[in-house]
């Protein structure tokens, strides 16, 4: 006999059963200071909604296929070198084109014990589209200014 699955929709505005279920992120520009150390600024906050959309739509996996310094999705900053900013910008632009006219939800985690629970996020496309626009603009600004970019998810 197959066990039934209880579906729980997560919302950042509501109490979350496990605080680490809803992931978020940030992004900005990166450059070397006169001593050769990296400086970072934060220009885009990535909400849990947009973070899970980036993960669920495969954008994080596509970005990880680029030669980044680090790996997106591990909670640490991953550096996008200047030579790959245009490719990253194109990925965000293409991701935006895929959001219109559909509703998306993604499984965040599945718990088996004591009962089977599937935690999901329903994606707010307008908010996700806004984040994609900000990330696209960030890649353009970093490229124009001769900087690298970083993203943390």
C-alpha positions, -999 to +999 in steps of 0.1 A: +000+000+000+014+034-010+015+061+017-004+093+011+015+125+008+005+156+027+013+188+007+024+219+027+028+252+008+055+274+022+052+311+023+079+335+036+052+355+054+041+325+074+059+306+101+080+279+084+082+245+101+119+243+095+136+277+090+162+264+066+135+251+041+130+285+025+163+296+009+172+331-001+201+349-017+218+381-029+240+393-057+262+422-064+295+434-080+330+423-070+364+438-075+399+437-062+410+464-037+445+479-039+458+451-016+445+424-039+415+414-016+380+410-030+355+437-022+318+429-026+287+451-027+251+439-025+228+453-052+201+426-054+183+408-026+169+375-039+137+365-020+128+329-012+102+330-040+129+340-066+155+317-051+133+287-054+122+298-089+158+300-100+165+266-086+133+250-099+135+264-134+171+252-137+187+286-139+211+278-110+222+246-128+227+266-161+248+292-142+268+264-125+277+251-160+297+284-165+333+285-152+323+302-119+345+306-089+325+286-065+292+267-069+257+283-067+233+267-043+257+260-015+249+291+005+283+308-004+292+335-029+300+323-064+319+347-085+310+353-122+342+364-139+339+394-163+343+372-194+311+353-185+288+382-175+271+384-209+264+347-209+249+350-174+229+380-185+215+360-214+205+332-191+185+356-169+169+372-200+159+337-213+146+327-179+123+357-179+108+348-213+097+314-199+077+328-170+047+343-189+013+326-190+020+297-166+018+290-129+047+272-113+053+254-080+083+235-069+090+209-043+115+223-018+119+191+003+102+158+011+100+144+046+093+107+051+090+103+089+067+104+109+045+110+078+052+118+042+051+155+037+060+174+005+070+210+011+063+232-019+066+268-030+041+284-054+060+309-075+049+345-077+059+352-113+057+390-111+082+391-082+104+365-100+103+385-132+114+416-112+143+398-097+154+385-131+153+420-144+175+432-115+199+404-121+200+411-159+207+447-151+234+438-126+253+417-151+251+446-176+264+472-151+292+449-139+303+443-175+302+480-184+322+489-153+348+461-158+338+443-126+330+407-118+296+398-102+287+374-074+256+355-065+248+337-033+220+311-031 
